[in-house]
Amino acid sequence: MRSERCGLLRRTFGFTLLEILLTLIVFTVGVMAVLGLFSTALATSVDAENTVIAVNLSQRRLEEIKNLDFDTGIVNEAKASVSGFAGFQREVSVATAQTDLKQVTVTTYWTFKANEVSVPLVTYISKN
């Protein structure tokens, strides 16, 4: 009888194999979720960086166009690669909004996740 009481009152220390496996599963799921967030954050960061570059390239071309002769210098430009910026292309379209007023749209393109993305900037330039 004494041996039965000792067996019932005995405490066990440590972890069972099932507890260790469940802990590993929970830990692995948590790590995978965090890694998924990192990859999403990295992709978003790259897209934001490309957007900033595209806006700056469009703005730079608009500033160059503003310094051209109104009658002969401001013309359409076909989509072409931007020198020094691999993966980016730029296009200029000019429309006459009114007499002595032109609407100039500079659009910069790049590819992100197999999709073409673009940033158009529009300005109006007057003859005066």
C-alpha angles and dihedrals in degrees: 000000000000092000091054092055092050090051093052095045095046114114123215122220127199133033132296122235090250092055091050092049093049091049091050092050093050091046092049093050090050093049092048091052092051092048089051090054091050093053091048091048091049093051091048090049092052091048091050091049091051091049091053091048091049093050091049092049091050092046092049091053092047090054091050091050092051088061094054127095109277096224102039109015105053104079140142117276123201121234107281139160117273113239112245094012111088114206096022126107129185134203132187124204123185126197129178106240095179137336107304091006127098129189109218121194120189113190123189119198134196137160122251122176092346092306126109111237125192140192116201122196119192129197138163121231122196127204094239 
